[in-house]
Amino acid sequence: MSWLVKPKTNEPAALRLRRHLEAEEALLAPGVFNALVALEAERQGFKALYFSGGAYAASLGLPDVGLLTLEDVVHGVRWVTRAVDLPVIVDADTGFGGALNVARAVRELEAVGAAAIQIEDQVMPKRCGHLAGKAVVAAEVMAEKIAAARRAREHLVIVARTDARGPEGFEAAVARAELYLKAGADVVFPEALESAAEFRAFARRVRAPLLANMTEFGRSPLVPAARLFAWGYRIVIFPVTALRAAMKAVEGVLAALRREGSAARWVPRMQTRAELYALLGYAAYEALDRSLGEASDAP
């Protein structure tokens, strides 16, 4: 409940994200899937966060196949936006249905402090963007969703993701990007481009704020963020990086614990109690509790 002890900026997060984009700032946005990871990302000095649907679903024991409901996502995002005072870009999959569902998602997510909503043009049930077998809806269907999002939002930034590169080819992805911009998208996210040359060519062809996905083990090469920024991308996300690293550590420590009956040799690799409490702002909660008690004792 970090919002109890941390002052929050009154300005909507979407307006702060818009300023970053208008200033053509380079934004690294790590993927977060809970409030604790978001707190650490804020402590490390990031200026924006990406609420990854894939990472959040995995943290709930689910694959990234569109099983999360709008209420599930709103619940997770609320905890993150309460914990940190950074713009959060929210992965909303295909918008949870048709154009009306997208409009509702925009209102619900903006109400809990999201800065941006990302919607994609896949057919439901969606698949991870870097797996084979994807299909996309007609471009006009996605354009209608974007128009609905624009009409429903107050300040929310609209990120239009196209998965067309795989099923329809690079040229189709470019054409869809142009259509989505005309429909009202603020940022274009070309998913699963297959080479550094394609990332560069897309930026040359689509003159708009662009987002690049540097997920590991996918179809896209891991292009350094500095190079992507130089080509014209404004946001680079790392959606599942923290989850993958954390789960590899969990795998190792649990295997050692099961095998050895002790986690003693892992202690040097653990976050200490003091470090965790510092990240959570534990002392501030104690101070608040004391002050509330003192106030209740006053005559």
C-alpha positions as CSV (number, residue, x, y, z in Angstrom):
1,M,0.0,0.0,0.0
2,S,2.7,2.4,-1.0
3,W,0.2,5.2,-1.7
4,L,-0.3,5.6,2.1
5,V,3.2,6.9,2.6
6,K,4.4,8.2,-0.8
7,P,3.2,11.5,-2.2
8,K,1.7,11.1,-5.7
9,T,1.9,13.5,-8.7
10,N,-1.6,14.9,-9.3
11,E,-1.0,15.2,-13.1
12,P,-2.4,12.3,-15.1
13,A,0.3,9.8,-16.0
14,A,-0.8,9.9,-19.6
15,L,0.2,13.6,-19.9
16,R,3.6,12.8,-18.5
17,L,4.1,10.1,-21.1
18,R,2.9,12.4,-23.8
19,R,5.5,14.9,-22.8
20,H,8.2,12.3,-23.1
21,L,7.0,11.4,-26.6
22,E,6.7,15.0,-27.7
23,A,10.2,15.7,-26.6
24,E,11.3,12.6,-28.5
25,E,12.9,11.2,-25.4
26,A,14.2,7.6,-25.5
27,L,12.3,5.5,-23.0
28,L,13.4,2.1,-21.8
29,A,10.4,0.4,-20.3
30,P,11.0,-2.8,-18.3
31,G,8.2,-5.3,-18.1
32,V,6.6,-5.5,-14.6
33,F,4.1,-7.9,-13.3
34,N,3.5,-6.8,-9.7
35,A,4.0,-3.8,-7.5
36,L,7.3,-5.0,-5.9
37,V,9.0,-5.3,-9.3
38,A,7.6,-1.9,-10.2
39,L,9.1,-0.4,-7.1
40,E,12.5,-1.8,-8.0
41,A,12.3,-0.5,-11.5
42,E,11.4,3.0,-10.1
43,R,14.4,2.8,-7.7
44,Q,16.7,1.9,-10.6
45,G,15.7,5.2,-12.4
46,F,13.4,4.1,-15.3
47,K,11.1,6.7,-16.6
48,A,8.3,4.4,-17.7
49,L,7.1,0.9,-17.2
50,Y,5.4,-1.8,-19.3
51,F,2.7,-3.9,-17.6
52,S,3.2,-7.1,-19.5
53,G,0.2,-9.3,-20.1
54,G,2.4,-12.3,-20.8
55,A,4.4,-11.8,-17.6
56,Y,1.3,-11.1,-15.5
57,A,-0.5,-14.1,-16.8
58,A,2.5,-16.3,-16.1
59,S,2.7,-14.9,-12.6
60,L,-0.9,-16.2,-12.1
61,G,0.1,-19.6,-13.5
62,L,-1.5,-19.0,-17.0
63,P,-0.2,-19.0,-20.5
64,D,-0.4,-15.9,-22.7
65,V,-3.4,-17.0,-24.7
66,G,-6.0,-14.3,-23.8
67,L,-7.3,-15.9,-20.7
68,L,-7.1,-12.7,-18.5
69,T,-10.2,-10.7,-18.2
70,L,-10.4,-6.9,-18.1
71,E,-11.1,-7.1,-14.4
72,D,-7.9,-9.2,-13.9
73,V,-5.8,-6.7,-15.7
74,V,-7.3,-3.7,-13.9
75,H,-6.7,-5.3,-10.6
76,G,-3.0,-5.9,-11.4
77,V,-2.5,-2.4,-12.8
78,R,-4.1,-0.7,-9.8
79,W,-1.5,-2.2,-7.5
80,V,1.3,-1.1,-9.8
81,T,0.1,2.5,-10.2
82,R,-0.5,2.8,-6.5
83,A,3.0,1.7,-5.8
84,V,4.9,3.9,-8.2
85,D,4.6,7.4,-9.7
86,L,5.7,6.4,-13.3
87,P,3.8,6.2,-16.5
88,V,2.6,2.6,-17.0
89,I,1.9,1.3,-20.5
90,V,-0.6,-1.5,-20.2
91,D,-0.8,-4.5,-22.5
92,A,-4.5,-5.1,-23.0
93,D,-4.2,-7.8,-25.6
94,T,-7.0,-7.5,-28.2
95,G,-9.0,-5.1,-26.1
96,F,-11.2,-7.8,-24.4
97,G,-13.6,-8.0,-27.3
98,G,-15.0,-5.6,-29.9
99,A,-15.0,-1.8,-30.2
100,L,-17.3,-1.3,-27.2
101,N,-15.2,-3.5,-25.0
102,V,-12.1,-1.5,-26.0
103,A,-13.9,1.7,-25.0
104,R,-14.7,0.2,-21.6
105,A,-11.1,-1.0,-21.2
106,V,-9.9,2.5,-21.9
107,R,-12.1,4.0,-19.3
108,E,-11.4,1.4,-16.7
109,L,-7.6,1.5,-17.1
110,E,-7.4,5.3,-17.2
111,A,-9.5,5.4,-14.0
112,V,-6.8,3.3,-12.2
113,G,-3.9,5.5,-13.4
114,A,-2.6,3.8,-16.6
115,A,-0.7,6.1,-19.0
116,A,-1.2,4.1,-22.1
117,I,-3.2,1.2,-23.5
118,Q,-1.7,-1.3,-26.0
119,I,-4.1,-3.2,-28.2
120,E,-3.3,-5.6,-30.9
121,D,-4.8,-6.9,-34.2
122,Q,-4.7,-10.6,-33.5
123,V,-7.7,-12.9,-33.8
124,M,-9.0,-14.3,-30.5
125,P,-7.8,-16.5,-28.9
126,K,-4.6,-14.6,-29.2
127,R,-1.1,-16.2,-29.1
128,C,2.2,-14.9,-27.9
129,G,3.4,-12.6,-30.6
130,H,6.6,-14.6,-31.3
131,L,4.9,-18.0,-31.8
132,A,3.9,-19.5,-35.1
133,G,0.2,-19.8,-36.0
134,K,-0.9,-16.3,-35.4
135,A,-3.8,-14.8,-37.3
136,V,-4.9,-11.1,-37.6
137,V,-8.3,-9.5,-37.9
138,A,-9.2,-7.4,-40.9
139,A,-7.3,-4.1,-40.7
140,E,-10.6,-2.2,-40.6
141,V,-11.8,-4.1,-37.5
142,M,-8.6,-3.0,-35.7
143,A,-9.0,0.6,-36.9
144,E,-12.5,0.6,-35.5
145,K,-11.1,-0.4,-32.1
146,I,-8.6,2.3,-32.2
147,A,-11.2,4.9,-33.1
148,A,-13.3,3.7,-30.1
149,A,-10.3,4.0,-27.8
150,R,-9.6,7.5,-29.0
151,R,-13.2,8.5,-28.4
152,A,-13.3,7.0,-24.9
153,R,-10.1,8.3,-23.6
154,E,-9.4,11.5,-21.7
155,H,-5.7,11.6,-22.0
156,L,-4.7,7.9,-22.4
157,V,-2.0,7.2,-25.0
158,I,-3.1,4.6,-27.6
159,V,-0.5,2.1,-28.7
160,A,-1.5,0.1,-31.7
161,R,0.3,-3.2,-32.1
162,T,0.3,-5.0,-35.4
163,D,1.1,-8.7,-35.6
164,A,0.8,-8.7,-39.4
165,R,4.5,-9.3,-40.1
166,G,4.2,-13.0,-39.6
167,P,0.9,-14.0,-41.3
168,E,0.8,-11.2,-44.0
169,G,4.4,-9.9,-44.4
170,F,6.4,-6.8,-43.8
171,E,4.5,-4.6,-46.4
172,A,1.2,-5.4,-44.8
173,A,2.5,-4.4,-41.4
174,V,3.6,-1.1,-42.8
175,A,0.2,-0.5,-44.4
176,R,-1.7,-1.4,-41.2
177,A,0.5,1.0,-39.2
178,E,-0.5,3.8,-41.5
179,L,-4.2,2.9,-41.2
180,Y,-4.0,2.7,-37.5
181,L,-2.4,6.1,-37.2
182,K,-5.2,7.6,-39.3
183,A,-7.7,5.9,-37.0
184,G,-6.2,7.7,-34.0
185,A,-3.2,5.7,-32.6
186,D,-0.5,7.7,-30.9
187,V,2.2,5.0,-31.1
188,V,2.8,2.1,-33.4
189,F,4.2,-1.3,-32.2
190,P,5.3,-3.6,-35.0
191,E,5.5,-7.0,-33.3
192,A,8.0,-9.8,-34.2
193,L,10.0,-8.1,-37.0
194,E,12.6,-10.6,-38.1
195,S,15.8,-8.6,-38.5
196,A,17.6,-5.4,-37.5
197,A,17.2,-4.3,-41.1
198,E,13.4,-4.7,-40.8
199,F,13.4,-2.6,-37.6
200,R,15.3,0.1,-39.4
201,A,13.2,-0.1,-42.6
202,F,10.0,0.2,-40.6
203,A,11.2,3.3,-38.9
204,R,12.0,4.8,-42.2
205,R,8.6,4.0,-43.7
206,V,6.4,4.8,-40.7
207,R,7.0,8.4,-39.5
208,A,5.4,8.2,-36.0
209,P,6.4,7.4,-32.4
210,L,7.3,3.7,-32.5
211,L,7.7,1.0,-29.9
212,A,10.1,-1.9,-30.2
213,N,9.8,-5.2,-28.3
214,M,13.2,-6.7,-27.3
215,T,11.8,-9.9,-25.8
216,E,14.2,-12.8,-25.3
217,F,13.9,-16.1,-27.2
218,G,11.6,-14.6,-29.8
219,R,11.6,-14.1,-33.6
220,S,13.2,-10.6,-33.3
221,P,17.0,-10.1,-32.8
222,L,18.0,-8.4,-29.6
223,V,19.0,-5.0,-31.1
224,P,20.7,-2.6,-28.6
225,A,18.3,0.0,-27.5
226,A,20.7,2.8,-28.4
227,R,20.6,1.7,-32.1
228,L,16.8,1.5,-32.0
229,F,16.6,5.0,-30.6
230,A,18.9,6.3,-33.3
231,W,16.7,4.8,-36.0
232,G,13.7,6.6,-34.5
233,Y,12.0,4.3,-32.0
234,R,10.9,6.2,-28.9
235,I,10.0,3.3,-26.6
236,V,11.8,0.0,-26.2
237,I,10.2,-2.6,-23.9
238,F,11.6,-5.7,-22.2
239,P,8.3,-7.4,-21.3
240,V,9.3,-10.7,-19.7
241,T,13.0,-10.0,-18.8
242,A,12.5,-9.6,-15.1
243,L,10.1,-12.5,-14.8
244,R,12.5,-14.8,-16.7
245,A,15.5,-13.9,-14.5
246,A,13.5,-14.1,-11.3
247,M,12.0,-17.5,-12.2
248,K,15.5,-18.9,-13.1
249,A,16.6,-17.9,-9.6
250,V,13.5,-19.4,-8.0
251,E,14.2,-22.7,-9.9
252,G,17.7,-22.8,-8.7
253,V,17.1,-22.0,-5.0
254,L,14.1,-24.4,-4.8
255,A,16.1,-27.2,-6.4
256,A,19.0,-26.6,-3.9
257,L,16.6,-26.5,-1.0
258,R,14.9,-29.8,-2.0
259,R,18.3,-31.4,-2.6
260,E,20.2,-30.1,0.3
261,G,17.6,-29.2,2.9
262,S,19.1,-25.8,3.3
263,A,19.3,-22.5,1.4
264,A,22.4,-21.3,3.2
265,R,24.6,-21.2,0.2
266,W,22.1,-19.0,-1.6
267,V,22.0,-16.4,1.1
268,P,24.7,-14.2,-0.6
269,R,22.5,-14.0,-3.7
270,M,19.4,-13.1,-1.8
271,Q,17.9,-9.6,-1.2
272,T,18.4,-9.0,2.5
273,R,15.7,-8.2,4.9
274,A,17.0,-4.6,5.3
275,E,17.1,-4.2,1.5
276,L,13.5,-5.4,1.1
277,Y,12.3,-3.1,3.9
278,A,14.1,-0.2,2.4
279,L,12.5,-0.8,-1.0
280,L,9.0,-1.1,0.6
281,G,9.5,2.1,2.7
282,Y,9.0,0.1,5.9
283,A,10.2,2.9,8.2
284,A,7.7,5.3,6.6
285,Y,4.9,3.0,7.5
286,E,6.1,2.7,11.1
287,A,6.3,6.5,11.3
288,L,2.8,6.9,9.9
289,D,1.5,4.3,12.4
290,R,3.1,6.1,15.3
291,S,1.8,9.5,14.2
292,L,-1.8,8.1,13.9
293,G,-1.5,6.6,17.4
294,E,-0.3,9.9,18.8
295,A,-3.1,11.7,17.1
296,S,-5.7,9.4,18.7
297,D,-4.2,10.0,22.1
298,A,-4.5,13.7,21.9
299,P,-7.2,15.3,24.1
